Amino acid sequence: MKSVLDKLGSFGALAAAAACPVCFPKLAVIGALIGLGGAGVYEAQLFIAAQVLVVVAIAGHALSYRQHGRRWLLALAIVGGAAVFLGLYLVSSEWLAYAGLSALVAASMADIWARLGKRAPADCALDSVITCPQCGHRRREIMPTGACLFFYDCTACGAALKPKHGDCCVFCSFGSVKCPSRQPAACCPAEVT
């Protein structure tokens, strides 16, 4: 959900701004071309929605930062959000507000681009059979490529599995195949933790 939150906020704010002809006249031309002209009667609500969605975009980037650690994307989102509010309220510059919206969209697009580049190649083993040490139950699971799985509940006995000391995840401790971060570097993304 948190990986979608920043995109929803960025693109939602852009769409809401495109439907506000008085507040964002240049975006309103594009909005009218794609069929958002009729939404002008709800301009006050859309203006508020655009601001709320800017905050949602920043919050989504903050949550993404906690997972992926890309400081520059978080900084771009914060600067973009600040520029939107500065342009609307303090400086009264529509160009600054447009630049802020552009920065939010750019941060979301860069995050999408980075995530698409992190897909594992076809020869990387992404499934592993986890064996519960308490009851011996075995279950095939798909391993995530963007993060390690620290906790796993056995589907048979309900035991909460945690990695053994020195292992990074439950797949390294109890799986038939080590997690993608322990496989050859050419096989899986480098940012897996």
Backbone torsions as a table, in degrees:
resi	resn	phi	psi	omega
1	MET	NA	-41.8	-176.5
2	LYS	-68.4	-24.0	177.4
3	SER	-74.5	-17.0	178.9
4	VAL	-94.8	-24.6	-173.7
5	LEU	-59.0	-45.2	-178.6
6	ASP	-67.4	-37.2	178.5
7	LYS	-69.2	-42.8	177.3
8	LEU	-58.6	-45.6	179.9
9	GLY	-64.8	-46.7	-177.5
10	SER	-64.3	-52.3	-176.3
11	PHE	-74.7	-30.9	175.1
12	GLY	-66.0	-42.2	177.7
13	ALA	-63.1	-39.9	178.7
14	LEU	-64.5	-44.0	179.2
15	ALA	-66.7	-41.0	178.7
16	ALA	-65.6	-39.4	177.8
17	ALA	-66.5	-35.5	179.4
18	ALA	-67.5	-19.1	179.1
19	ALA	-93.4	0.8	-179.5
20	CYS	-105.3	93.0	-174.3
21	PRO	-67.3	-29.9	-178.0
22	VAL	-81.5	-42.7	-176.1
23	CYS	-75.5	-39.1	-177.6
24	PHE	-130.4	73.0	-173.2
25	PRO	-62.1	-35.8	-178.6
26	LYS	-70.8	-38.3	175.7
27	LEU	-71.3	-29.7	-179.1
28	ALA	-63.7	-31.1	176.4
29	VAL	-62.6	-46.0	177.9
30	ILE	-65.8	-41.0	178.5
31	GLY	-60.1	-40.4	178.3
32	ALA	-65.8	-37.3	179.8
33	LEU	-65.5	-31.7	-179.1
34	ILE	-99.0	10.7	172.7
35	GLY	96.5	15.9	179.5
36	LEU	-96.6	4.7	-178.0
37	GLY	-60.6	-35.4	-179.9
38	GLY	-68.5	-15.7	-179.7
39	ALA	-79.7	-3.9	-179.0
40	GLY	-60.3	-25.4	178.6
41	VAL	-68.1	-19.6	178.1
42	TYR	-102.7	30.5	-171.9
43	GLU	-58.3	-44.2	-178.6
44	ALA	-61.5	-43.4	179.6
45	GLN	-67.6	-39.3	-179.7
46	LEU	-69.6	-33.7	177.4
47	PHE	-63.3	-42.9	177.0
48	ILE	-67.4	-42.5	179.7
49	ALA	-61.3	-39.1	179.2
50	ALA	-61.9	-41.1	179.8
51	GLN	-68.8	-40.6	177.4
52	VAL	-63.0	-40.8	-179.4
53	LEU	-69.0	-29.2	173.3
54	VAL	-63.1	-43.8	177.8
55	VAL	-64.2	-40.4	177.6
56	VAL	-61.8	-40.5	179.2
57	ALA	-62.5	-43.8	179.2
58	ILE	-64.4	-43.3	178.3
59	ALA	-61.9	-41.1	178.1
60	GLY	-62.8	-40.0	177.4
61	HIS	-68.3	-34.4	176.8
62	ALA	-64.6	-42.1	177.7
63	LEU	-67.1	-39.2	177.2
64	SER	-64.0	-37.3	178.5
65	TYR	-61.8	-40.0	179.4
66	ARG	-62.0	-30.2	-178.7
67	GLN	-88.0	-42.1	-171.3
68	HIS	-107.8	-20.5	176.0
69	GLY	72.1	24.8	178.3
70	ARG	-88.6	95.5	-176.2
71	ARG	-62.5	-39.8	-174.7
72	TRP	-65.3	-32.8	176.7
73	LEU	-68.8	-41.5	177.6
74	LEU	-64.5	-43.3	179.1
75	ALA	-62.5	-42.0	178.6
76	LEU	-63.1	-40.4	178.9
77	ALA	-66.9	-42.1	179.7
78	ILE	-66.5	-44.8	178.6
79	VAL	-63.2	-41.0	178.5
80	GLY	-63.1	-45.1	178.3
81	GLY	-63.6	-42.3	177.6
82	ALA	-62.7	-39.4	179.3
83	ALA	-64.2	-38.0	177.6
84	VAL	-60.1	-50.1	-177.0
85	PHE	-71.1	-36.3	175.1
86	LEU	-62.9	-44.4	-179.7
87	GLY	-65.1	-34.4	-178.5
88	LEU	-80.1	-38.1	-169.3
89	TYR	-113.5	-42.6	-173.7
90	LEU	-92.3	-46.4	-174.5
91	VAL	-96.3	-18.9	-175.9
92	SER	54.5	48.5	179.5
93	SER	-119.1	112.9	178.6
94	GLU	-67.6	-28.4	179.1
95	TRP	-66.9	-36.9	177.0
96	LEU	-67.0	-39.7	177.4
97	ALA	-64.6	-40.9	176.9
98	TYR	-63.7	-41.0	178.9
99	ALA	-63.1	-39.1	177.9
100	GLY	-64.3	-44.5	176.9
101	LEU	-61.6	-40.5	178.7
102	SER	-63.2	-39.0	178.9
103	ALA	-65.3	-39.7	177.6
104	LEU	-63.4	-44.8	179.3
105	VAL	-65.3	-40.2	178.7
106	ALA	-62.5	-40.9	178.5
107	ALA	-63.5	-41.6	179.1
108	SER	-67.2	-41.3	179.1
109	MET	-65.7	-39.8	178.0
110	ALA	-63.8	-37.7	177.9
111	ASP	-66.4	-42.2	177.0
112	ILE	-60.9	-45.6	-178.8
113	TRP	-61.1	-43.3	-179.8
114	ALA	-65.2	-39.2	179.6
115	ARG	-68.3	-37.4	179.0
116	LEU	-65.7	-32.7	179.2
117	GLY	-75.0	-11.1	-176.3
118	LYS	-96.4	10.8	178.9
119	ARG	-69.3	141.0	-178.9
120	ALA	-76.8	142.3	176.1
121	PRO	-64.7	164.7	-175.4
122	ALA	-64.8	-27.7	-177.0
123	ASP	-85.7	2.2	178.4
124	CYS	-84.1	129.4	179.8
125	ALA	-76.0	117.9	-178.0
126	LEU	-112.1	1.6	175.9
127	ASP	-122.9	148.9	-176.8
128	SER	-147.1	148.9	177.9
129	VAL	-97.7	115.5	178.2
130	ILE	-88.7	129.8	177.7
131	THR	-110.3	121.6	179.8
132	CYS	-70.8	126.2	-179.4
133	PRO	-72.1	-16.2	-177.6
134	GLN	-89.3	-43.9	-176.6
135	CYS	-114.6	-10.4	178.9
136	GLY	82.4	2.3	179.6
137	HIS	-64.5	138.8	-179.7
138	ARG	-116.6	138.7	178.7
139	ARG	-146.6	133.5	177.5
140	ARG	-80.3	129.6	-180.0
141	GLU	-130.4	150.1	174.6
142	ILE	-88.7	130.2	-178.5
143	MET	-87.0	136.7	175.4
144	PRO	-71.6	146.5	178.7
145	THR	-97.2	-15.4	-176.7
146	GLY	-101.2	-2.7	-178.3
147	ALA	-162.9	162.6	175.5
148	CYS	-94.5	150.0	178.2
149	LEU	-96.7	108.0	-175.5
150	PHE	-86.1	-28.8	-177.0
151	PHE	-128.0	143.6	179.0
152	TYR	-148.3	130.9	177.2
153	ASP	-100.0	125.1	178.0
154	CYS	-62.0	131.5	-178.1
155	THR	-76.1	-15.7	-179.5
156	ALA	-92.0	-55.2	-175.0
157	CYS	-105.2	-10.4	178.4
158	GLY	82.0	8.4	180.0
159	ALA	-64.3	136.9	177.6
160	ALA	-88.4	110.7	-178.9
161	LEU	-91.5	137.9	174.8
162	LYS	-127.3	154.6	179.7
163	PRO	-61.2	146.7	174.1
164	LYS	-70.8	160.8	179.4
165	HIS	-57.3	128.1	-179.8
166	GLY	95.1	-15.1	177.3
167	ASP	-95.9	150.9	-176.8
168	CYS	-88.8	-21.2	-177.2
169	CYS	-157.8	175.9	-178.4
170	VAL	-68.8	-26.0	178.7
171	PHE	-68.8	-37.7	178.4
172	CYS	-69.0	-31.0	-178.3
173	SER	-87.1	-41.1	-170.9
174	PHE	-124.5	1.1	-176.3
175	GLY	-94.5	160.9	177.7
176	SER	-78.1	-20.1	178.2
177	VAL	-130.2	136.2	177.3
178	LYS	-64.5	158.3	-178.5
179	CYS	-67.1	162.6	-177.4
180	PRO	-55.8	-31.0	-179.5
181	SER	-70.3	-18.7	179.2
182	ARG	-99.6	-1.9	177.0
183	GLN	-85.6	170.0	-178.2
184	PRO	-53.3	144.0	-175.5
185	ALA	-59.7	-33.7	-179.7
186	ALA	-70.9	-15.6	-175.7
187	CYS	-82.5	-44.3	-169.7
188	CYS	-129.4	165.3	-177.2
189	PRO	-59.3	146.9	-177.1
190	ALA	-76.4	-21.2	-173.1
191	GLU	-87.2	2.8	179.2
192	VAL	-65.7	133.0	-179.1
193	THR	-119.2	NA	NA
